[in-house]
């Protein structure tokens, strides 16, 4: 095993936390090595955010050509799809971006080492041992280690992934043959995005969710729009429903489900029913990638499969060892991971660093229609004892009343803003509709600057744009909406 001189920082993981942290560390003058056992970009670039958006972009275009072209005076006869090419394009997109990250690391002088890493204690700090793909081994003594190994899909109890019939999102994105029937367990962002993708191309999709609504962490009004859209699109949804068992057959899978029981979290067996499909896609959450990462006697504090860290510093209970991103737990979002990594390495480099605002995290779900949110939901406000028109105002503007939405042919959904009655500050923003994910940054900036709805109103919004709907929703919080 080749031992190298001591490094200032070794980052384990090359995803949105790892490679972004490495680049920022290099900008601050640190000698940094980034170790990644698979492809640069992590799950986000290779198996999550990016390829799913490529697939959903294809699905949206296909639906528009098939269902809307005639109404626009566009003749698109015999519209059909080539499944293999749809999948291949999404993989091409990830390959291009993967190469781009490698180029960025080189540009900033970050050394990329391919291989599986383990972290162990050393006399003068820490050491990262790397087993390289060619069978070699490298020792990287270092003063600091940043763990950014991400997370992977969590399996259903009693139904481990087999990669063929019981699958995670990773396998779902590269199925060589389009399934005729698919059961999706979990109606969060991952489950709903892939449900919409497969349904758009003709797969019969059934969604099973334990909680009482789709996208359960979103505002209730948003969930209602998504439920209605799913019914219209032909997606079969079962909320307040638990999976009893999953069994594979020669033809596919048999998924037994039952309505939730007040007595337990497994459903009422007497009302169980069986769903048959080619595959069951399990999207019920993730667990941190911590297995075989630390070598005894390095005793790193873990909880629920995630590394425990100090808030804001991201320090573990081991001196010089830090962790950020999905491996430390919720929220499991790529942009949060990147921001945590930047804050962490700035502190390692001796800078104060700006803390991550966990109360102002933007979230986007690219189902059809899209969902975008920021801050508190109305349900959370009510749970805190706040009352509408007494403690907070609701401003709502439907895309049905938007000239740009009418022109584009997508009038489903709305912008909903929640503001403090006394200060006028934005408490929450909840959007559902076509391209609403592109409207969220303005609202994130408003929260960051503690802007009021009046200040959003005083900001001129260009016409005709969808962003005018944000302006109108802000007006509506004061009872001044102009176009509804």
Buried (B, 14 or more C-beta within 10 A) or exposed (E): EEEEEBBBBBBBBBBBBBBBBBBBBBBBEBBBBBBBBBBBBBBBBBBBBBBBBBBBBBBBEBBBBBEEBEEEEEEEEEEEBEEEEBBEBBBEBBBEBBEEBBEBBEEBEBBBBBBBBBBBBBEEBBBBBBBBEEEEEBBBBBBBBBBBBBBBBBBBEEBEBEEEBBBBBBBBBEBEEBBEBBBBBBBBBBBBBBBBBBBBBBBBBBBBBBBEBBBBBBBBBBBEBBBEBBEEBEBBBBBEBBBBBBEBEEEBBBBBBBBBBEEEEBBBEEEBEEBEBBBBBBBBBBBBBBEEBBEEEBEBEBEEBBBBBEEBBBBBEBEBBBBBBBBBBEEBBBBBBBBBBBBBBBBBBEEEBEEBEEEBBBBBBBBBBBBBBBBBBBBBBBEEEBEEEEBBBBBBBBBEBBEBBEEBEBBBBBBBBBBBBEEBBBBBBBBBBBBBBBBBEBBBEBBEEEBBBBBBBEBEBEEEBBBBBBBBBBBBBBEEBEBB
